[in-house]
């Protein structure tokens, strides 16, 4: 009887542990289900933003479309949205951002049985990239004075890595302000076109 009690007690302890284990696993599954719902909601929101953005782009309102397309792409990646985002950047004079988005769209793997819409999106991205690429300007910044580690360079207020000094930096066409500063030196500024 003592042996039976022990095994009964052991099986109760085992059952309690199993129940606790199952309860823990159920708890871990619940957030995953919630994540799936959130992902579905994000996908639906991305689709809505993308449709609105593409309608604006088709109407020639790329300035308004950029935010919607960028938000749609951040929520849910799509070669179609990424390509249109690149086209709108280019249309707004942000050639470097646009060509980089178009290049990312072109690097996208398309399976052999890809839908005609995806194939067309890739062809459209290639055409847009081929048209935009010659419009990219090249800016070479050279700073004489302190070592590169002590100098701060900006183009239009945006910091430029010291790694890019004395090299070709793809830049949008148009007027730009280049500034360089370093401790103990006067700030240098140059406006270029």
VOBA-1610 file (N, C-alpha, C; in pm, whole numbers, padded with zeros to 5 digits, always signed):
BEGIN
Unk+00081-00118+00000Unk+00000+00000+00000Unk+00086+00126+00000Unk+00195+00123+00074Unk+00284+00237+00078Unk+00340+00263-00061Unk+00377+00153-00130Unk+00428+00168-00267Unk+00323+00229-00358Unk+00198+00190-00340Unk+00091+00243-00423Unk+00069+00391-00394Unk+00076+00424-00262Unk+00061+00565-00228Unk+00168+00651-00293Unk+00289+00599-00285Unk+00398+00675-00345Unk+00375+00694-00494Unk+00336+00586-00561Unk+00316+00602-00705Unk+00195+00690-00733Unk+00091+00681-00649Unk-00025+00768-00666Unk+00017+00912-00642Unk+00093+00933-00534Unk+00141+01067-00504Unk+00232+01117-00616Unk+00319+01028-00664Unk+00410+01065-00772Unk+00331+01099-00898Unk+00225+01021-00926Unk+00148+01048-01047Unk+00069+01177-01032Unk+00024+01210-00908Unk-00044+01338-00886Unk+00052+01453-00907Unk+00174+01438-00852Unk+00275+01542-00871Unk+00306+01556-01020Unk+00322+01441-01089Unk+00349+01444-01232Unk+00234+01510-01308Unk+00109+01474-01270Unk-00008+01534-01334Unk-00012+01684-01311Unk+00021+01727-01189Unk+00022+01870-01159Unk+00130+01941-01241Unk+00246+01878-01252Unk+00354+01937-01332Unk+00316+01941-01479Unk+00254+01835-01529Unk+00211+01830-01668Unk+00108+01939-01695Unk+00013+01954-01602Unk-00090+02056-01615Unk-00026+02195-01615Unk+00068+02217-01523Unk+00137+02345-01519Unk+00215+02367-01648Unk+00276+02261-01698Unk+00350+02270-01822Unk+00257+02302-01938Unk+00145+02235-01945Unk+00048+02262-02052Unk-00007+02403-02040Unk-00031+02448-01917Unk-00080+02584-01898Unk+00024+02684-01945Unk+00151+02659-01916Unk+00257+02749-01960Unk+00265+02753-02110Unk+00253+02637-02174Unk+00258+02634-02320Unk+00140+02707-02380Unk+00022+02691-02322Unk-00095+02761-02373Unk-00073+02911-02361Unk-00014+02953-02254Unk+00014+03095-02235Unk+00111+03145-02342Unk+00210+03064-02377Unk+00306+03104-02480Unk+00241+03109-02617Unk+00141+03028-02641Unk+00075+03026-02771Unk-00014+03148-02789Unk-00075+03197-02683Unk-00167+03309-02695Unk-00105+03434-02758Unk+00015+03476-02716Unk+00073+03592-02782Unk+00099+03566-02931Unk+00133+03443-02967Unk+00157+03413-03108Unk+00029+03432-03188Unk-00083+03391-03131Unk-00211+03410-03200Unk-00239+03559-03211Unk-00213+03633-03103Unk-00234+03777-03106Unk-00142+03841-03210Unk-00015+03792-03220Unk+00077+03844-03321Unk+00024+03821-03461Unk-00036+03703-03486Unk-00093+03676-03617Unk-00204+03774-03649Unk-00287+03806-03549Unk-00394+03904-03569Unk-00335+04041-03599Unk-00229+04078-03523Unk-00164+04207-03546Unk-00102+04210-03684Unk-00037+04100-03724Unk+00023+04095-03857Unk-00083+04107-03965Unk-00197+04042-03947Unk-00307+04052-04043Unk-00358+04195-04049Unk-00370+04259-03934Unk-00416+04398-03930Unk-00314+04490-03997Unk-00185+04465-03972Unk-00081+04546-04036Unk-00079+04524-04187Unk-00097+04401-04230Unk-00101+04371-04373Unk-00219+04442-04438Unk-00336+04438-04374Unk-00453+04505-04428Unk-00432+04657-04433Unk-00370+04712-04328Unk-00341+04855-04326Unk-00240+04891-04434Unk-00140+04806-04453Unk-00040+04829-04557Unk-00107+04829-04695Unk-00197+04736-04717Unk-00267+04728-04845Unk-00346+04857-04870Unk-00416+04903-04768Unk-00497+05025-04780Unk-00408+05146-04811Unk-00297+05159-04737Unk-00204+05268-04762Unk-00144+05260-04902Unk-00109+05139-04945Unk-00049+05120-05077Unk-00147+05160-05187Unk-00272+05118-05174Unk-00372+05152-05276Unk-00390+05303-05283Unk-00402+05368-05166Unk-00415+05514-05164Unk-00293+05581-05226Unk-00174+05532-05189Unk-00050+05589-05241Unk-00038+05572-05392Unk-00075+05455-05443Unk-00065+05433-05587Unk-00167+05516-05665Unk-00285+05536-05608Unk-00384+05623-05672Unk-00331+05766-05681Unk-00269+05812-05572Unk-00209+05946-05573Unk-00096+05955-05675Unk-00012+05853-05680Unk+00099+05851-05775Unk+00047+05851-05919Unk-00056+05771-05944Unk-00115+05766-06078Unk-00174+05901-06118Unk-00220+05979-06018Unk-00279+06110-06045Unk-00171+06219-06053Unk-00043+06178-06046Unk+00067+06274-06055Unk+00093+06347-05925Unk+00045+06295-05813Unk+00063+06358-05683Unk+00164+06278-05599Unk+00284+06264-05651Unk+00386+06183-05582Unk+00425+06242-05448Unk+00420+06372-05433Unk+00452+06434-05304Unk+00361+06382-05195Unk+00232+06366-05226Unk+00137+06313-05129Unk+00147+06161-05118Unk+00186+06096-05225Unk+00193+05950-05228Unk+00311+05896-05148Unk+00420+05971-05141Unk+00543+05922-05076Unk+00519+05870-04935Unk+00452+05947-04853Unk+00431+05906-04714Unk+00351+05776-04706Unk+00245+05768-04784Unk+00159+05648-04780Unk+00235+05525-04831Unk+00308+05540-04940Unk+00384+05428-04995Unk+00495+05385-04899Unk+00564+05481-04838Unk+00672+05448-04744Unk+00616+05376-04622Unk+00504+05422-04570Unk+00444+05356-04454Unk+00395+05217-04491Unk+00337+05203-04609Unk+00291+05070-04654Unk+00408+04974-04664Unk+00519+05020-04719Unk+00637+04935-04735Unk+00696+04897-04600Unk+00695+04990-04504Unk+00746+04957-04370Unk+00658+04854-04300Unk+00529+04861-04322Unk+00438+04766-04259Unk+00446+04628-04321Unk+00454+04624-04454Unk+00453+04495-04523Unk+00526+04512-04657Unk+00638+04443-04671Unk+00719+04457-04793Unk+00646+04405-04916Unk+00658+04482-05024Unk+00600+04444-05152Unk+00686+04502-05263Unk+00725+04422-05359Unk+00804+04470-05472Unk+00727+04576-05550Unk+00596+04561-05556Unk+00513+04656-05630Unk+00516+04793-05561Unk+00497+04794-05430Unk+00498+04919-05354Unk+00638+04980-05355Unk+00739+04899-05337Unk+00877+04949-05334Unk+00914+05015-05467Unk+00873+04954-05577Unk+00900+05012-05708Unk+00831+05147-05726Unk+00704+05154-05686Unk+00630+05280-05698Unk+00687+05386-05605Unk+00732+05344-05487Unk+00797+05437-05394Unk+00922+05496-05460Unk+01002+05411-05523Unk+01121+05459-05593Unk+01086+05557-05704Unk+00983+05527-05781Unk+00939+05617-05888Unk+00899+05753-05832Unk+00827+05753-05720Unk+00782+05880-05661Unk+00899+05960-05604Unk+00997+05892-05543Unk+01116+05963-05498Unk+01182+06034-05617Unk+01198+05963-05726Unk+01261+06021-05845Unk+01179+06139-05894Unk+01047+06124-05900Unk+00960+06232-05947Unk+00971+06356-05859Unk+01004+06338-05732Unk+01018+06449-05639Unk+01161+06504-05633Unk+01249+06456-05720Unk+01386+06505-05724Unk+01479+06436-05627Unk+01430+06335-05556Unk+01514+06258-05463Unk+01566+06137-05540Unk+01655+06165-05633Unk+01702+06065-05728Unk+01777+05952-05658Unk+01862+05985-05563Unk+01942+05883-05495Unk+01851+05789-05416Unk+01759+05845-05338Unk+01665+05760-05264Unk+01582+05675-05360Unk+01538+05735-05469Unk+01456+05664-05566Unk+01529+05550-05634Unk+01651+05577-05678Unk+01726+05471-05747Unk+01762+05357-05651Unk+01788+05390-05525Unk+01817+05284-05429Unk+01693+05198-05404Unk+01576+05259-05393Unk+01452+05182-05377Unk+01428+05095-05500Unk+01452+05150-05617Unk+01433+05073-05741Unk+01532+04957-05748Unk+01655+04981-05707Unk+01755+04872-05706Unk+01714+04760-05610Unk+01661+04799-05493Unk+01613+04696-05398Unk+01499+04615-05459Unk+01411+04683-05531Unk+01300+04612-05596Unk+01354+04515-05702Unk+01457+04555-05773Unk+01513+04469-05878Unk+01592+04352-05821Unk+01643+04366-05699Unk+01715+04254-05635Unk+01619+04150-05579Unk+01493+04184-05574Unk+01391+04095-05520Unk+01385+03966-05601Unk+01386+03854-05531Unk+01375+03725-05598Unk+01234+03705-05650Unk+01222+03671-05775Unk+01093+03636-05833Unk+01096+03488-05868Unk+01002+03412-05816Unk+00999+03269-05850Unk+00963+03251-05997Unk+00996+03137-06054Unk+00966+03113-06196Unk+00817+03128-06230Unk+00730+03103-06133Unk+00586+03113-06156Unk+00530+03244-06099Unk+00609+03350-06099Unk+00565+03479-06043Unk+00444+03531-06119Unk+00360+03602-06047Unk+00240+03657-06109Unk+00278+03763-06213Unk+00195+03781-06315Unk+00222+03883-06416Unk+00234+04024-06355Unk+00163+04050-06247Unk+00170+04181-06182Unk+00310+04204-06125Unk+00369+04100-06064Unk+00503+04114-06008Unk+00607+04127-06119Unk+00590+04053-06227Unk+00682+04064-06341Unk+00676+04204-06399Unk+00555+04257-06413Unk+00538+04392-06467Unk+00599+04495-06373Unk+00584+04475-06241Unk+00643+04567-06143Unk+00794+04569-06157Unk+00855+04454-06179Unk+01000+04449-06196Unk+01042+04519-06325Unk+00970+04495-06434Unk+01001+04562-06561Unk+00988+04713-06547Unk+00883+04756-06478Unk+00860+04899-06457Unk+00973+04960-06374Unk+01018+04888-06270Unk+01128+04935-06186Unk+01256+04947-06268Unk+01281+04852-06357Unk+01402+04857-06440Unk+01398+04977-06534Unk+01283+05002-06595Unk+01268+05117-06684Unk+01288+05247-06608Unk+01228+05258-06489Unk+01242+05379-06408Unk+01387+05399-06364Unk+01456+05290-06328Unk+01596+05301-06287Unk+01683+05344-06405Unk+01662+05285-06521Unk+01740+05322-06640Unk+01722+05469-06674Unk+01603+05522-06653Unk+01575+05663-06682Unk+01636+05754-06576Unk+01633+05714-06451Unk+01679+05799-06341Unk+01829+05799-06319Unk+01893+05687-06345Unk+02036+05673-06314Unk+02123+05785-06372Unk+02104+05827-06498Unk+02190+05934-06552Unk+02169+06069-06484Unk+02063+06085-06407Unk+02035+06213-06342Unk+02110+06229-06210Unk+02173+06124-06162Unk+02244+06132-06033Unk+02370+06216-06050Unk+02386+06311-05960Unk+02507+06394-05958Unk+02610+06328-05867Unk+02734+06362-05887Unk+02842+06310-05803Unk+02907+06428-05731Unk+02921+06414-05600Unk+02981+06516-05517Unk+03105+06457-05452Unk+03217+06527-05466Unk+03340+06485-05401Unk+03381+06594-05304Unk+03393+06558-05177Unk+03425+06655-05072Unk+03566+06626-05022Unk+03649+06730-05024Unk+03785+06718-04974Unk+03805+06826-04868Unk+03855+06786-04753Unk+03877+06880-04643Unk+04026+06886-04616Unk+04081+07009-04619Unk+04223+07029-04588Unk+04233+07091-04450Unk+04316+07039-04368Unk+04331+07092-04232Unk+04343+06979-04133Unk+04250+06972-04038Unk+04261+06869-03933Unk+04241+06729-03990Unk+04283+06632-03911Unk+04265+06494-03955Unk+04116+06466-03968Unk+04082+06369-04051Unk+03942+06336-04079Unk+03865+06299-03953Unk+03933+06249-03850Unk+03864+06209-03727Unk+03808+06328-03650Unk+03866+06446-03669Unk+03825+06563-03593Unk+03731+06655-03670Unk+03703+06625-03792Unk+03623+06713-03874Unk+03478+06662-03883Unk+03386+06755-03885Unk+03245+06723-03905Unk+03202+06786-04035Unk+03148+06706-04125Unk+03104+06755-04255Unk+02955+06727-04268Unk+02883+06826-04321Unk+02741+06808-04349Unk+02712+06853-04492Unk+02612+06791-04551Unk+02558+06835-04679Unk+02411+06862-04654Unk+02371+06986-04674Unk+02233+07029-04649Unk+02190+06995-04506Unk+02285+07010-04412Unk+02254+06986-04271Unk+02261+06841-04228Unk+02280+06749-04321Unk+02288+06606-04289Unk+02434+06563-04276Unk+02470+06492-04170Unk+02610+06451-04152Unk+02658+06358-04264Unk+02785+06375-04298Unk+02850+06290-04398Unk+02960+06212-04327Unk+02962+06083-04346Unk+03066+06000-04285Unk+03203+06039-04338Unk+03303+06040-04250Unk+03439+06074-04292Unk+03492+05973-04395Unk+03433+05856-04399Unk+03473+05755-04497Unk+03445+05803-04639Unk+03345+05890-04655Unk+03306+05938-04788Unk+03387+06059-04835Unk+03475+06113-04748Unk+03555+06227-04791Unk+03657+06183-04895Unk+03686+06271-04989Unk+03780+06245-05098Unk+03736+06131-05188Unk+03608+06107-05193Unk+03555+06004-05281Unk+03427+06053-05346Unk+03379+05980-05442Unk+03256+06017-05510Unk+03135+05979-05425Unk+03048+06076-05403Unk+02926+06056-05325Unk+02807+06084-05415Unk+02725+05983-05448Unk+02606+06008-05528Unk+02516+06110-05457Unk+02468+06208-05532Unk+02392+06319-05475Unk+02280+06357-05570Unk+02170+06403-05513Unk+02062+06453-05597Unk+02109+06579-05669Unk+02065+06600-05793Unk+02102+06723-05864Unk+02040+06844-05795Unk+02100+06959-05816Unk+02047+07082-05758Unk+02150+07148-05668Unk+02104+07252-05599Unk+02192+07328-05512Unk+02206+07259-05376Unk+02330+07261-05325Unk+02359+07199-05195Unk+02453+07288-05116Unk+02443+07280-04984Unk+02533+07353-04895Unk+02619+07250-04823Unk+02750+07263-04841Unk+02847+07174-04776Unk+02918+07254-04669Unk+02919+07202-04546Unk+02986+07269-04436Unk+03083+07173-04369Unk+03195+07228-04326Unk+03295+07150-04253Unk+03334+07230-04129Unk+03346+07159-04017Unk+03388+07226-03894Unk+03475+07131-03813Unk+03560+07191-03732Unk+03647+07115-03643Unk+03686+07205-03527Unk+03710+07144-03414Unk+03749+07219-03295Unk+03878+07295-03322Unk+03877+07425-03292Unk+03996+07507-03310Unk+04009+07564-03450Unk+03914+07538-03538Unk+03918+07589-03675Unk+03788+07663-03704Unk+03795+07757-03797Unk+03674+07827-03839Unk+03591+07735-03927Unk+03461+07749-03918Unk+03369+07671-03999Unk+03382+07714-04145Unk+03390+07618-04235Unk+03396+07646-04378Unk+03263+07604-04441Unk+03215+07685-04533Unk+03088+07655-04597Unk+03099+07685-04746Unk+03033+07600-04824Unk+03036+07620-04969Unk+02899+07583-05025Unk+02847+07670-05110Unk+02720+07644-05178Unk+02755+07598-05320Unk+02704+07483-05358Unk+02736+07429-05491Unk+02607+07401-05568Unk+02621+07402-05699Unk+02505+07372-05787Unk+02538+07254-05874
//
